Amino acid sequence: MTAAADLLTRVDKLPFRSRLRTLAEFARTLPSDGALPPVLAELLDGDRYRRETALFLATVASRPDVVLVALHDPDPGIRNRALAA
């Protein structure tokens, strides 16, 4: 199981606030230049939920490169969230 799949499995059954808290903690504890980029890349290649999760993690981890990618997402909701980030 990949790190991204493991993360999504871990937060899948959590209530919304707990899910966001767990995702934020994950983004803050991974080094931005080490373990986080592969997770973000895998999530960005996924479905809408995965791309939204990547954008959330990137926002918490201060990764403007991922926010820029989200600005070109085919989903207008993700583009709007990227604009607000």
ABEGO torsion letter per residue (X at the ends): XBAAAAAAAAAAABBAAAAAAAAAAAAAABBAABAAAAAAAAAAABBAAAAAAAAAAAAAAGBAAAAAAAAABABAAAAAAAAAX
